[in-house]
Amino acid sequence: MSSSERDPELERWFDATEEHLIDETFTTGVMARIAARRRRVLTTRFGILALVVMLELLLDAPLGASVGMLSNVLATNLYPVENEWLEFVVSPVNSVAGVLGLILLALHLFFRRHAR
């Protein structure tokens, strides 16, 4: 048997197992639905992005002023210290932010010990 000749039995087996491929219209429809979904998702993302940018532009000045006032309040000294080295030593706890930090740390330790 030469390599150009085909075995009829083998050809029948291949013919019996041949799959019918999905037709072109189904594939085109699926691809169109995928493209439409991508367009919807992209449009939604751009819409959300536009809303976030508009919200940031509207709230930029009020948020900046609020954060500025908050930073001024948190940096306020609780007790005026005249000595420079003493002021350096007590500065971590001689402010509103320092006291709030210590309170939060104490609450964290308290709940951590009592949660066990």
N, C-alpha and C positions, 0 to 999 in steps of 0.2 A: 504494500500500500504506500503510495507516495504522499507527500505532505499536502498536496493540492486536493486530494480526494477527501470527501467527508463521509463519516460513518452515518448511515441513515438512522440507526437506533439512537445515536447520540443527538442528532438533530431533532428527533421527535421528543426527547427528554427536554431539550432546551425550549422547544415550541410549547410544551405543556406547562412549563414554569414561567413563561413570559408574562410579565405583568403589563396590564394596560395602564399607561401613564395618564395622569390627570390632564384633562384637556386645557387648552390655552385660555379659554374664557374664565375658568375657575381661578387659575393662577393670576390672571389680570385683575380679577375682582378682589382677590385677597391683597394683592399689592396696592390697589387703589384704596382699600380700607385702611391699610397700614399707613399709607401716605396721608390720608385724611386725619388719622389719629395723631400722627406726628405734627401736622399743622395745628390741630386743636391744642395739643400740649404746649407747643412753642408759643402759640398766641396767648394761652393762659399764663405762661411764665413771663412773657413780656408785659402782660397786663398787671400781674402782681409786682413786677419790678417797677413799673410806672407808678403804681400806688405807693410803694415804699419810698420812692424818690420824692413824690409830692408830699408825703407825710413828713419826711425828713426836712424838706424845705419849709414846711409850715411850722414845725416844732423846733427848728434850729435855734432861734433866738430865745424862746422861753426856756428850753432845756439848758442852754448855755448859761443863762442868768441863774437858773435854779442850782446848777452844779457849782457855779461861782460862789453863790451865797452859802451853799452847804460846805464848801471847802473853807470859807472864811469862818464859819461857825465851828467846824471841827478843829481848826487850828487855834482857837481861842485858848489862851492860858487861863488856868483856873486860879492860880495864885501867883502874883508877881514876885519874882526872885531877883534880888539885886546883884548877888554874887554870880560872876560869869561861870565859874567851874561848877557851882551848885546848880545853876540853871541847866548846864549841859548834862549833869547827872540825873536830874529829876524831869528832864524834858519829855521822856517817853510816857510818863504818867501825869504830867502837868498840863494836860489838854483834854478837851472833850473827847477827841478821838481815842486818846490813850485810855481814858476811863471806860469808854464803850468797848474797846478791845479787851480790856481786862474783864469786864462783865461778861462778854460773849465767851471768853476763854473759860471763866469759872462755870458758866452754864454748860458749856460743852463737857468739861470734866465731871460736873455733877451728874449729868444725864448718862454719861458714859459709865460711871461707876454704878449707878442705880439701875441701869438697863440689864445688867448681868444677872 
